[in-house]
Structure formats: structure tokens, C-alpha cells
């Protein structure tokens, strides 16, 4: 039996950058290591989603004051691309537990309040009847109307309808997301193990204003719909999704999302199928998950400050001078990198990288303190934020490299062609180019072939011709291209 070669190819271009675990506070490191052991995957597969959970727990209640005229909202969009069978759902299940428990508590309290409202509504109706029956017969109609108006205003305020509290949504349309955010105090999050439904089918450049404004916490208004207008003063959306590689490819190939500024706002992580630890000892969970839940729920419980007229505001976390200087030096390094001019798409990501570093430093700050809104962000947290930003930047470099994505696509198509022609022994680059299709250059074909060699699907065996061979169930077969 001949094994399909494409099964030996990686499902996506992956980055082998190591996650800087030392940047996380002690509890965070323990949580990530605890989950990675329980789910049986490396820490690189868990740590980005753990940070995503922290941003979701922040609920838009914090900003980092970098300078007097510059603040960064403490939220992020993290997209982890992993193949099927990589235990994505198992990781998310653990990370979601404290959110689900906190949400259940809020909803239980909400139902109790709804029952109280029903009782109060009956009381109001009885009081109204009594007042009407005892009004002074000499009271003018205008005075009687004013009394009833004031009473009904009080009643409406006391019995105003409220939505069922929610912290997380799964795969809403962008319109539905905006409407639900408005109902939930302008803050909402996604923590999803199968986020392809949202990122591939829901996110469109023509409707992604809520994602752009939800990232910066700037005023958002959508009054084009006849069903329900949505207006928010400080919307905040946080998201961490695991997706299939094909979803990541689809997303980063979307020129419209790149040009309108959404893709540079996303922190991508490109990971291949994980190597299992294959431990022989049964893993016994410690109390770390309980401590993780306690930390997440303590963040969820921090109330945002009240603005004038009950307007939505956020706690502003200041930076110590040493942290600000570290950040300014990082900005200069990024400017030099931009001047080198890698690609326009990656340069757009670099332009937001300093902001990502501040946000990631803010996440570390939230993990370090029980009262993060009352303490300034220190130099250690800022340094950790920069190192975390550099980790994501390595993945972003590949995500925005069209050549990397295309070489994988060409390699797949070349292998499909070879498998369909099992009797073929030699072929030229031109043969492969004709078979793969029009619009593909010989250089791109060679990139695909070199990727096959790099992935050990085929290997070079002679110098006169570039020979490729692979082992099938029927023995060694050789292909050469000139």
C-alpha cells in the first residue's frame, strides 16, 4: 500500500520560537505547566491561551497610561493555529472553568433579582390603586398627572429590564456581537477551542468596525440597521481562539482585513502537531487550578470606576519612569526594523508591536498583584511584556510572509500531482509548473520542492540532478527534477 505523501507534510508553516515562561509570574508558570502536563502538550500550546484568559477577565476595566496623551486598552486578540487532534478543546475547557462558574453565579443572582422585580411590580400596582383612590378631590388634573408621572418614572427605573449576564460568547455575527456587548455593559469575550466559525465565516472587512473599536475602546456607533441601533461609549472585546491551520491561512490571505488594520491587531501563534510527553506516571492535579480560578475570578470581581452620569470608564494604571524608558528604547528598535522594510504587511504589525508590548506587560501586571489598579506598572513587567511581544512577533513574521504560506500550498499540489502519476520517475521544474497550474513561477515551484526536502518528505541524493526520493509501502521510488 502506498502511503499518501501529503500526510507527511506539516498542516501549516509553524514557528519553533520558545515561549518565554520565565516572563510569567510564579503562579502563572505553575498554571501553564500544570495544564500542559494534564493535557499532555508542550507549554507553547497553553501559554498564549492563558494570557488570552487574563485579557478576557480584564473586561475592559483597565487602561495603561503610557504618557499623558497616550493610553493602551488592556485587551488583546490572540489566535492560536493548531491542527486537528492537538487537544485544543481540552486546554480551553480548563481555562474556561472559572468564567463559567462566575457566570453561573451572576445568572443565579440575576434570576433572584428578577423574582424580586415581579414582587415589587405587584406592590407598585397596589400602591398606585391606593394613591388613585385617596387623591384629594380638589387636586387639579394637571397635579394628578404629575404625581402619577413621577411615580411611574420611579417604577420604570426600579423595574428596568436587564439582560441575562454573560461573560463569553462563542461564534456570533459581528452585528450580534455588537448588540450583545451593548447589553452586557459594553464588554464581552471569546475563549474558544474551535474558533473557525467566527474567524473564517463571521469576520468580514465590511463589518469589522466593532473589532477595530473594541480593541481600542473608542466610541462605536452602528445605526444602519432598522432592527436595533447600537451605540457604545467604550466597547471592549477580548478574544483567544484556537483555529485550524486552513482558517489561519484564509484569514491572513484576506487583503481587506490587512488593509483596514484588523490583522496587525491580532497576535498569531502558528504551531504544528504537538509531540506528546508520553509520561509513564499518572498525573495528579494539584491545587494550582483552584488558585488559577481564584485569580481569574478576583479580576472579574474588580468593579470599574463610575464616570459622570454612570458613564463607562476604566482604571488607568500608570507606569514608573524606568518602565517608560524601557518601552521608549523598544520603540526605537522597532523603528529601525521598520526602516529595513521587511514586507508592508509585517511592517504594519511592527507599527503596533510597541502597543502589544504594553498590553502584554499589563497582563503580567494583573497577574502579579491583588489590587493591580492601585499600583503602577514596573520595569520588570514592561521587560516581560517586550519579551512576550517578541515571541508573538516571530509567529507574525511567518503569518504575514506570503511566500511561506504559498510554498506550503505549492508543496501540497506538487505531492498530489506526483501521487496521481505513480509511474513517473523524473520530471522538470517546467513539468511541475505546468501540472500545478498557470500563474505559478518556477521560483515558487522550487520553493515548494525545497519545503518537501526540509520536511523530510523527500531528500536530495545526487548533485548532477537534484534527486528526490521517498519510501512507500512498495519500497524506494525516486524522482528527479532538472
N, C-alpha and C positions, 0 to 999 in steps of 0.2 A: 504493500500500500504506500503511495506517495503522500507524504505529509505536505499540507499547504504551506508554502514558504511564508505567506503573509502573517501566519501566526507567530513567526519568529521576529517579526518587526515590532518595534515599540508602537503602542497605540497612539503615542504623541511624542513630540520633542520634549524631553524632560531636562530639568536643571538639577545638577548634583550639588548645589550650594548647601552647606550645612546650616541648620537653624542655630543661631547664637543663644543657646539655652542659658548661658551664664548671664545674659541680659535680664532674664526674668527674676523677680524676687523669689525667695526660697519656697514659699507656698505654691506659687505658680509653677515652678520647676517640678515640684513634687506631684502636683496635679497632672501635668502633662506626662510625666514619666509613669505615673500610676495608670492613666488611661491607655498609654501606649502598650504597657505590659498586659493590661486586661484585654485589650482589643487585639493585641499581638501584631502591632505595626510599629515602624520607627517613629520617633518623636516629630520628625519633619511633617508627618501626616496629621498630627494632632495639634501642634503648637499654633499654627495660623488660625485654626478654628477656635482655639481657646481665646486668642486675642479678639476674634470676632465676637465671642460671647461677652467679653468685657465691654466692647463698644455698644452692643445691644442693651446691656444692663445700664449703661450710662443714660439712655433715654433722652438724649439731647439736653440734659440738665447742666452741662459743663461746657465752658469755652476756655481756651488757653490764651491768655493775654501776652502775646509776644512783644509788642510795642504799643505805645499809646493809641496808634491808629490801625493796629493790625491784630486781629484775633483769629484763631482757628477753632472751628467747632469740633468737639470731641466725638467724632463718629468716623466710620470707615466702611468701605465696600471691599470685602475680601472674597476672592473667587479661587477655589482650590479645584484644579482639574486632575481627576484620577480615573483610571479605567474601572470597568465593572469588576466586582469581586475584591475590592480593596478595603472593605469594611467601613465604607463611608457612613452608612446609616447607624452602625454600632457606635461610632465616635459621636455623632450628633445626638443620639439617644441619651448618652451620658451627660453631654453638655446642656441639653435642654431640660433636664430634670428639675433644677431649681426654678427655672422660668415657669414650667408647667405647674409646679407646686404653688408658687407665688400667685400665678394667675387664678388657680382654683380658689385660693383664699380670697382674692379680690372679688371673684364672682359669687362666692358664698355670702360675703358681706353685702354685695350688691343685691342679691335676692332677698336678704333680710330687710334691707332698706326699701325695696320695692313693696314688701308686705307692710312695712310701717307707712309707706305712702298711701296705700289703699285704705288703711285705717284712718289716717289723717284726712283723706279725701271725704270719707263718710262724716267725720266730725265737722269738717268745713261746711258740708251741705246742711247739717243740723243747725249749726250756728247761723248760717245765712237765713234759714227759715225763721229762727227766733228773732233775729235782728229785724227782718221784714215785718214780723208781727208786732214788734214793740216800738217801731219808729214813731216818733211824735207826729200826730196827725196834722200838726201845724207846720211840719217841715216842708219846705218847698220842693217841687220835683227836681230842681237842679241840685239841691243839697242832698237829697236822697240818692240821686245818681252818682254824686261824688263819693259818698260813703261806700256804695256798692263797688264803684270802680277801684277804690283803694283796697278794699277787701279782696277783690279778685286778682289784683296785681300781686298782693301778698301770697295769695293761694297759688298763683301760677309760678311764682319764684320758688315757693316751698315744694311744689309738686312737679317741677320741671322735669321732663323726660330725660333720662340718661341712658347711653348705650351700655351693653354688657361689656365690662372691661376686658381688654385684650392686650397682650404684650407682643405677640408674634402672629404673623400671617404666613401662608405657605406660597401660593402662586397666583396672586391677584393680577388682574389687568392694571395698567398704570392709572387708569381712571378710578377703578375700585380702590387701589392703594391710596390715592389722594383723598377720596371720600372717607375711608376708614381712619386715616391719620387725623383728619379734621374732627372725627367723632371721638378719637382717643387722646385728646389733649395735644394733638399735633406731633406725636411721637409714636413710632412703630418700628418693628424689626423683623428680619427674616433670619432664621437659623435652620438651614435645610440640608438634608443629606442627598437629595435628588433635585437640585435647583435648575435642571434643564428646562422645565416647563416655564419658569419665569424668565430666564436669561435668553432663551432661544425663541420662544413663542410670544412672550409678553412685551419684551423691551423693544420699542421702536423709536427711532430718532425723532419722528414727528410728534411723539407724545411723552418724551422723557424729561420734560421740564420739571416734574416733581422729583426726579432723581437728581437733577442738577441743583435744584433749590434745597432739597432735603439733605444734600451733602454740605452746603454752606450755611444752612439755617437762615436763609434770606426769605423775605415775604414771597408767597406764592398765591397766584390767583388763576382760577380756571372758571370763567363764566360763559363758556361757549356752549355748554350742554344745557338743553332745555329741561333735563330731569332734575339736576341739583347743582347749583353753583358751589364751588369750593374756594374759600379764601382763608389763608393761614398767615399769621404774622411771623412765626419761627418754626417752620416744619423741620423735623429731624427724622431721617431714615438711616438705619444701620443694617448691614446685611453681611452674612457669611454663608456662602453656598458651596457645596461640593457639586461638581458637574462632570459629565462625561467629556472625554477629550474632543469629540466631534462638536460639542456645544461651545467649548472654548475656541476651537478653530473658526466656527461660524461667527462667534462674537467678534474676534479680533480681525476677521476679514471684512467686517462691516465698515466701509469707509465713512458712512454717515455718522455712526456713533463715534468714530475717531475725530471727525472734523468738528462736531458740536461740543467736544470736550468731556464726554462721559468716560471713555476708555482710560484716559490718563488719571481719572479719579479712582480707578479700581486697582487694588493690589492683587496681582495674579500670582498663583503658585502652580507650577507645572510639574507633576510628579508621575513617574511611571509606576507600574505594578510593584507593590512593596515586597521586600524579602521578609518572610516570616522569621520571628526569633526562634521558633521551634524549640521552646524550652521544655525540658522533661518534667520540671516541677510544676505542680498546680499552683496557680497564682491566687493568693488570698487578699482581697481588697482590704486596705487599711482604713483609717478614719479620714483619709485625705478627701474623699468625695464629700463627706459631711462638711469638712472645712471649706471646700470649694463652694458648696451650696450656701453656706453661711455667708461667705464673702460676696457672692453674686447677689444674694437677697438683701444684704446690707446696702449694696449700691442701689438696688431697686427701691429701697425704702427711703433713700435720701430725697427729700422734697425740694423742688425747685423754688427759688425765691419768687415772691409775688411782686409783680410790677404794678404800675399805676392802673387803676381800673381793672385789676385782676388780669392784666396783660401777661402773656407768656414771656418769661425771662430765663436767664441761665446764670449759674455760679461762674464767675470769672476767676480762673486760677492764674495767679501771676507767676513770673519766672525770676529766679535770683539772677544777679548780674553775671555770675560765672556761667550759668546755663545759657544766657542770651549770647555771650561771647562765643561759646562753643557752637551754637546754632549759626551765628554770623560767619564763622570760619567755614562751616559746612556749605553755606550759601555760595561763598566764593569758589569752593571746589566744584560745585555743581555748575557755576557759570563757565568755568574753564572747560568742563566736559561738554557743555552745550556748544561752545565755540568750536570744539573739534568737529561737531556736526556728524553724528552717527547716522541717524535717519530722522526725517521730520516727525514720524510717529513717536519714536523713542525720545526725541528731544522734547516733545510735548509732555511726556511723562516726567522727564527730568525737571521741567519747569515747575512741576507740582511736588517734586520729591522733598524739598525742604519743608513744605506743609505737611506731607505724610510723616516726616520725622517728628515734627511737633506733636501730631496726633498720637503717634505710637509712643512717644515719651509720656504723653498724657495718660495713656492706658497703663503704662508701668507705674505712674504716679498714683493712679486709682488703686492699684493692687498693693501698694506699699503702705497706705495709710487708712485708718478707720474713718478719719474726717478729712478726706482729700480736698474738699472745697475750702477748708480753713488753713491750708498750708501751701506755700509756694512750690513750684516745680524746681527741683535742684539740679545741679550739674550732672550727677550720676544718672538721673532719669533721662536727661537730654542726651547724654552719651549713649545710653541704651537705645533710645529712640532712633538715633542715627544708625547704629549698627543693625537694628531691625529693618530700617528703611533700605539699607544697602542689600540685605538679604532679599527683600522683595524686588529690588531693582535688578538683581541678576536674573530673576524669573521674568521680569517685564522685558528685559533685553531680548529674550527669546520670543516672548509673546508678540512683540512688535516687529520681529525680524521676519519679513515675508519670505525670505529665502529659505529659512529653516522650515517653516510650515510647508512651503511648496516642495522642498526636497523630499519630505516625507510622503507627500501626495504623489509625486512622480515615482518614488521608490515603490509604493504600493501598486501603481499602474504598471510599472515595468514587471513586477513579480507576477501580476495577473496575466500579463502577456506571455511571460515565459511558461507559466503553468498551462496555458492554453495550447502551447506549442511544445509538447513534451519530447518530440523527436529532434528539436533544434539543438545544435551543438555550438555553433558560433553565430555571432551577429555583430553588426557595426553599430556605432552610435546613431548613424542615419536610420538604420533599420528600427532601432528602438524609438527614435524620434518620430518616424512615420507611424509606428504602431500606437504610440501614446496619444498622438493627435496633433492637430495644427496649433500654432501659436506657442509651442514649447521649443525653446532653443537647445542647441547641442550642449551648451554650458549647463543648462538646467537638467538635461538628461544625465550628464556626468555627475552633477551634484547628487541626483538620485542614486546612481550606481555607487558613488563613494559612501553614501549613507548605508547602503546594503553591506558594504565591506566593513564599515565602522561597527555595525550592529552584529557582525559575525554571522550574518545570514549567508554571505559569500565571502571568499577571500582570494587574494592575489597569489598566483602560483608561478608566473613567468614574467620576465622583463621584456621579451620581444613583443609579445602581445600582453595586454592586461587581461589575465585569465581569471575567471571566477568559477568557483565550484561550490557545491553544496551536497550534503549527504541526504539521500532519501531512503525510503524503505527498500529500494531496489539497488542500493549501492551508490557510488560516486558518479555524479554527472557533471560535465564541465561545459562552461560557456565562455566564450572569448568575445571581447568587442575591440574593434580597431579604431 
